[in-house]
């Protein structure tokens, strides 16, 4: 019998999800000794995951990493199968007929809930919805965000919360030359939002945004950051945290906040209000969001391990539109164990577990493996670790019955699934760039799958 990973019988791996983790996994396979064929699947016709659908339109430089992924995709042993929803268009069990190993890099596609009264009132949204909407993600293109009110409240102080609040704070002039979705630009041009609150349950020393993100708020065209000096008074433990050499980012953040607190009012039309040590306990309104009740918090615990505890005091602030950005969770895939509490696939170094034992041939990398943490680059060592496990298991993997991608594409076609190849994606990409050029933008994204498929039929 021919050994898996040889020229005559390459190891065949299906990678489910074409974001950074999926591409870094492919790269790791191509650098390894065994011969590996990597087919990367995505439920959308477009690759790149959150680099395309999550990175803010006004942060184009971050998207330059796509050039690395294009290089990986140019390998002759790489294939992209877009517009294929694994778990819906084809089951995991059926996929195992065509692949020796399946690696899930499908991310964390839904938001954590606050679990408070009023969370589902009209006017209360997740960060994912808003980010997907302004980034032309097909799932969210039809969302209608009522921006006719004056006050927006964003709960959370990570970089996604910063993106949501910054997009609300920017002028159309600042956004019109980005790749923001046309429908979002039009809606934002009519926005009446004048006050944007960014609220965190812990203190200014614990905020999770990065220094460039908070600094950017200080140079907006028509929006002034507002930070109260009394909100920057630190308890001894927080002061100690900022002196720790491992907290340089937090110290830079704090210094920027201090600078904001000392500014004179520029009399801008919008205000960006940073508040700390507050957490939402209720959203109120008659048929729609009208206010948010915030619990005042205090920090307890030792330096480096402080948590927020409610003081019993609350404050209510007016609110016309509410966004929660408090973290993400993975979504279960039929046929794969799922750890409900953490929102990940249970695993050990990427080997998916059931009842504590590894399920042969099933693996995970990225956010579905470890939870939503880190930046784009964090996914590289994570993916490499899982690939190492797959290669370690090479001798014990059962060869699949039908090692042919073409046979799979034929089966999917017979089932009514239109598979989008990487060459197909390049045509969609070219059409988006051409549309963007006409509008003075880097690209004008298609916001629906039918519109993308039309390009391939023209």
C-alpha positions in Angstrom: 0.0 0.0 0.0 1.3 3.5 -1.0 2.2 5.6 2.1 0.2 8.8 2.6 2.2 11.9 1.8 4.1 10.4 -1.1 4.2 11.7 -4.7 2.0 8.9 -5.9 -0.5 9.3 -3.0 -0.3 12.8 -1.5 -1.9 13.5 1.9 -5.2 15.2 1.2 -6.4 17.8 3.6 -9.7 19.8 3.6 -9.3 23.1 5.3 -12.7 24.5 6.3 -12.5 28.3 6.4 -10.3 30.6 4.2 -9.3 33.2 6.8 -5.7 33.7 8.0 -5.6 30.4 9.9 -6.6 28.5 6.8 -3.9 30.1 4.7 -1.2 29.7 7.3 -2.1 26.0 7.7 -1.8 25.6 3.9 1.6 27.4 4.1 2.8 25.1 6.8 1.8 22.0 4.8 3.6 23.2 1.8 6.8 23.7 3.8 6.6 20.2 5.2 8.4 17.1 3.9 5.3 15.0 3.0 3.5 15.8 -0.2 0.2 17.4 0.8 -2.7 18.6 -1.3 -4.7 21.3 0.4 -8.3 22.2 -0.6 -9.6 25.3 1.2 -13.3 25.6 1.6 -15.4 28.7 2.4 -19.2 29.2 2.5 -18.7 32.5 0.7 -17.4 32.8 -2.9 -14.7 35.1 -1.4 -11.6 34.1 0.5 -9.6 35.8 3.4 -12.2 35.6 6.2 -12.0 38.6 8.6 -9.2 40.2 6.6 -11.9 41.0 4.0 -15.0 41.0 6.1 -13.7 42.2 9.5 -10.8 44.6 9.1 -12.2 48.2 9.0 -12.4 49.9 5.6 -10.2 52.8 6.9 -7.4 50.4 7.8 -6.3 49.4 4.3 -2.7 48.7 5.2 -3.7 45.8 7.4 -5.2 44.1 4.3 -1.8 44.0 2.6 -1.3 40.6 4.2 -3.6 39.3 1.4 -0.5 39.4 -0.8 1.0 36.6 1.4 -2.2 34.6 1.0 -2.2 35.0 -2.8 1.4 33.6 -2.9 0.3 30.6 -0.8 -2.7 30.1 -3.2 -0.4 30.0 -6.2 1.0 26.7 -5.0 0.1 23.9 -7.5 -1.2 21.8 -4.6 -3.6 24.5 -3.4 -7.3 24.6 -4.5 -10.0 26.9 -3.3 -13.6 25.7 -3.2 -15.7 28.8 -2.4 -19.5 29.0 -2.1 -19.5 25.6 -0.4 -21.1 25.4 3.1 -19.6 22.5 4.9 -22.3 21.0 7.2 -25.1 22.2 4.9 -24.1 21.7 1.2 -22.0 18.6 2.2 -21.7 16.8 5.5 -18.4 16.3 7.3 -18.9 12.5 7.0 -19.3 12.9 3.2 -16.2 15.1 3.0 -14.2 12.3 4.7 -14.7 10.2 1.6 -12.5 12.7 -0.3 -10.0 13.7 2.3 -7.6 12.0 4.8 -7.8 14.8 7.3 -10.2 17.7 7.9 -8.9 20.9 9.5 -11.5 23.4 10.8 -10.4 27.0 10.7 -13.9 28.4 10.6 -13.4 31.1 13.2 -15.8 32.5 15.7 -18.8 33.7 13.7 -21.2 34.9 16.4 -21.1 37.3 19.3 -21.3 36.7 23.0 -24.5 37.9 24.7 -24.7 40.3 27.6 -27.7 38.4 29.1 -29.5 41.6 30.3 -33.1 42.8 30.0 -33.8 44.7 26.8 -30.8 43.2 24.9 -33.1 42.2 22.0 -35.0 45.5 21.7 -35.0 47.1 18.2 -31.9 49.4 18.1 -29.7 46.9 20.0 -27.1 45.2 17.8 -24.0 43.1 17.8 -20.7 44.5 16.6 -20.6 41.6 14.1 -23.8 42.9 12.3 -22.5 46.4 12.0 -19.0 45.4 10.9 -20.4 42.9 8.4 -22.8 45.6 7.1 -20.1 48.3 6.4 -17.8 45.6 5.0 -20.4 44.3 2.4 -20.6 40.9 4.0 -23.6 39.1 2.2 -25.0 37.9 5.6 -25.5 41.5 6.8 -26.1 43.6 3.6 -29.8 44.0 4.3 -29.5 45.2 7.9 -31.0 48.6 8.6 -29.3 50.6 11.3 -31.4 53.5 12.5 -28.9 56.4 12.7 -31.5 59.1 13.1 -30.9 59.5 16.8 -28.2 61.5 18.6 -26.5 59.0 21.0 -24.7 55.7 20.2 -23.4 53.5 23.0 -20.7 50.8 22.3 -20.1 48.3 25.0 -16.5 46.9 25.0 -13.1 48.4 24.7 -11.3 46.1 22.3 -10.3 46.9 18.8 -13.6 45.8 17.3 -15.4 48.2 19.6 -13.0 50.9 18.5 -13.7 50.1 14.8 -17.5 50.3 15.3 -17.3 53.6 17.3 -14.7 55.2 14.9 -16.8 54.5 11.8 -19.7 56.2 13.6 -17.5 59.1 14.5 -16.0 59.7 11.0 -17.2 62.1 8.3 -18.2 60.8 4.9 -15.2 62.7 3.6 -12.9 60.5 5.8 -14.6 57.3 4.5 -15.4 57.9 0.9 -12.0 56.8 -0.4 -12.0 53.5 1.6 -13.6 50.2 0.5 -16.6 50.7 2.7 -19.8 49.3 1.3 -21.7 51.8 -0.9 -25.0 51.1 1.1 -23.1 51.8 4.4 -21.6 55.0 3.1 -25.0 56.3 1.9 -26.6 55.5 5.3 -23.7 57.0 7.3 -23.9 60.2 5.2 -27.4 60.7 6.7 -26.4 59.9 10.2 -27.5 62.2 13.0 -25.3 60.6 15.7 -23.5 63.3 17.7 -22.3 61.4 20.8 -20.5 58.1 20.7 -19.9 56.4 24.1 -17.2 53.7 24.4 -17.8 52.0 27.7 -15.7 49.4 29.5 -16.4 47.5 32.7 -12.8 47.8 33.9 -10.5 50.8 34.2 -8.4 52.8 31.8 -5.3 50.7 32.6 -7.1 47.5 31.5 -8.6 48.7 28.2 -7.9 46.1 25.5 -7.6 48.4 22.4 -4.1 49.0 21.0 -2.3 52.3 21.0 -2.7 53.2 17.3 -6.5 52.6 17.6 -7.0 55.0 20.5 -4.5 57.6 19.1 -6.6 57.7 15.9 -9.6 59.0 17.8 -7.5 62.1 18.6 -7.1 63.1 14.9 -10.7 62.7 13.6 -11.9 65.5 11.3 -15.1 66.5 13.2 -15.1 64.5 16.4 -13.4 65.3 19.7 -12.4 62.7 22.3 -13.9 63.3 25.8 -12.2 61.8 28.9 -12.8 63.0 32.4 -9.7 63.5 34.5 -11.4 61.9 37.5 -12.0 58.7 35.4 -8.2 58.3 35.0 -7.4 58.2 38.7 -5.9 54.7 39.3 -6.0 52.4 42.2 -2.6 51.3 43.5 -2.9 47.9 41.7 -3.6 49.5 38.3 -0.7 51.9 38.8 1.5 48.9 39.5 0.2 47.1 36.4 1.3 50.1 34.2 4.8 49.9 35.5 5.1 46.3 34.5 7.3 45.9 31.4 4.8 43.5 29.9 2.1 46.2 29.8 3.8 48.7 27.5 0.7 48.9 25.3 -1.6 49.6 28.3 0.8 52.4 29.5 0.8 54.0 26.0 -3.1 53.8 26.0 -3.2 55.5 29.4 -0.8 58.2 28.3 -3.0 58.9 25.3 -6.2 59.1 27.5 -4.4 61.5 29.8 -3.6 63.7 26.8 -7.2 63.6 25.7 -8.4 64.7 29.2 -6.2 67.8 29.0 -7.4 69.0 25.6 -9.4 72.2 25.0 -12.8 71.6 23.4 -12.5 72.1 19.6 -16.2 72.6 19.2 -16.6 69.7 16.9 -20.1 68.5 15.9 -19.4 65.0 17.4 -18.1 63.9 20.8 -16.4 60.5 21.4 -16.8 59.8 25.1 -14.7 57.2 26.8 -16.1 55.8 30.1 -14.6 53.2 32.4 -15.7 51.0 35.4 -19.2 50.7 34.1 -21.2 47.8 32.8 -24.7 47.5 31.3 -27.3 45.9 33.5 -30.4 46.8 31.4 -31.4 48.4 28.1 -34.7 50.3 28.4 -37.2 51.6 25.8 -40.8 51.5 24.6 -40.6 49.5 21.4 -37.0 50.5 20.8 -33.8 51.4 22.7 -34.1 54.7 24.6 -31.6 54.4 27.4 -29.0 52.1 29.1 -28.6 51.4 32.8 -25.0 51.1 33.8 -23.7 49.6 37.0 -20.8 51.5 38.5 -17.9 49.1 39.1 -14.8 48.9 41.3 -11.7 46.8 40.7 -10.9 44.0 43.1 -8.0 41.5 43.1 -4.3 41.8 42.9 -2.3 43.6 40.2 -2.4 41.7 36.9 -5.5 39.8 37.9 -8.1 42.5 38.7 -11.8 42.1 37.9 -14.8 44.4 37.9 -17.3 44.1 40.8 -20.5 46.1 40.9 -20.7 48.7 43.7 -24.5 48.7 43.8 -24.7 52.2 42.3 -26.2 52.6 38.8 -26.5 55.4 36.3 -28.8 55.7 33.3 -27.8 57.4 30.1 -29.9 58.2 27.0 -29.2 55.9 24.0 -30.6 55.7 20.5 -28.6 52.9 19.1 -26.6 50.2 21.1 -23.8 47.9 20.1 -22.3 45.1 22.1 -18.7 44.1 21.4 -17.7 41.8 24.2 -16.2 38.9 22.3 -17.0 36.2 19.9 -18.1 32.5 19.9 -17.7 29.7 17.4 -20.7 28.0 15.8 -21.3 24.3 16.0 -20.9 22.2 12.8 -23.0 19.1 12.5 -20.9 16.0 13.1 -18.2 17.8 15.1 -18.1 17.9 19.0 -18.7 21.4 20.3 -17.8 22.9 23.7 -20.9 25.1 24.3 -19.5 27.0 27.3 -16.4 28.2 25.4 -17.8 28.3 21.9 -14.9 26.2 20.5 -14.3 22.7 19.2 -12.8 20.7 22.2 -9.2 20.0 21.3 -5.7 19.3 22.5 -3.1 21.2 20.4 -5.6 21.2 17.6 -6.6 17.5 17.7 -10.4 17.5 18.1 -11.5 15.5 21.1 -14.7 13.6 22.0 -14.9 12.3 25.6 -11.2 13.2 26.0 -10.1 11.0 23.1 -8.9 12.3 19.7 -11.2 11.7 16.8 -9.0 10.4 14.0 -8.7 12.8 11.1 -10.4 15.9 12.7 -8.5 19.0 13.7 -8.9 22.7 14.5 -6.9 25.9 14.3 -7.5 29.6 14.9 -10.3 31.0 16.9 -12.4 27.8 16.7 -9.5 26.1 18.4 -8.4 28.6 21.1 -11.2 31.2 21.2 -11.2 34.8 19.9 -7.8 36.2 20.8 -4.8 37.9 19.3 -4.2 39.7 16.0 -4.0 38.3 12.4 -0.4 37.1 13.0 -1.3 35.2 16.1 -2.9 32.6 13.9 0.3 31.6 12.2 2.0 29.8 15.1 -1.4 28.4 16.1 -2.0 26.9 12.6 1.6 25.6 12.4 1.1 23.8 15.8 -2.0 22.0 14.5 -0.3 21.1 11.2 2.5 19.5 13.2 0.0 17.4 15.0 -1.5 16.2 11.7 1.9 15.3 10.3 2.7 13.5 13.6 -0.5 11.5 13.1 0.3 10.7 9.4 1.0 7.0 10.0 -2.3 6.5 11.8 -4.6 8.4 9.4 -7.0 6.2 7.3 -6.7 6.9 3.6 -9.9 8.3 2.1 -12.0 6.2 -0.3 -12.0 8.7 -3.2 -9.0 11.0 -3.3 -10.2 13.3 -6.0 -11.2 17.0 -5.8 -12.6 16.8 -9.3 -14.9 14.0 -8.3 -16.1 16.1 -5.3 -16.7 19.1 -7.4 -18.8 16.9 -9.8 -20.8 15.6 -6.9 -21.4 19.1 -5.5 -22.5 20.3 -9.0 -24.9 17.4 -9.2 -26.3 18.6 -5.9 -26.8 22.1 -7.2 -23.8 23.7 -5.6 -21.8 26.2 -7.7 -18.2 25.9 -6.7 -16.1 29.0 -7.0 -12.4 28.4 -7.7 -9.5 30.7 -7.0 -9.4 31.7 -10.6 -13.1 32.5 -10.4 -12.4 34.6 -7.3 -9.7 36.5 -9.2 -12.3 37.6 -11.7 -14.6 38.8 -9.0 -11.7 40.6 -7.4 -10.8 42.3 -10.7 -14.5 43.4 -11.2 -14.6 44.9 -7.6 -11.3 46.8 -8.2 -12.6 48.1 -11.5 -15.9 49.3 -9.9 -13.9 50.9 -7.1 -11.6 52.8 -9.5 -14.7 54.4 -11.1 -15.8 55.6 -7.7 -12.3 56.7 -6.4 -12.1 53.7 -4.0 -9.7 50.8 -3.7 -12.6 48.5 -4.6 -16.4 48.4 -4.5 -17.3 45.1 -3.0 -20.2 43.0 -4.2 -22.5 42.5 -1.2 -24.4 39.5 -2.4 -23.4 36.0 -3.6 -25.7 36.2 -6.7 -24.0 39.5 -7.8 -20.6 37.7 -7.5 -21.8 34.7 -9.5 -23.1 37.0 -12.2 -19.6 38.2 -12.8 -18.6 34.6 -13.6 -21.5 34.2 -16.0 -20.8 37.4 -18.0 
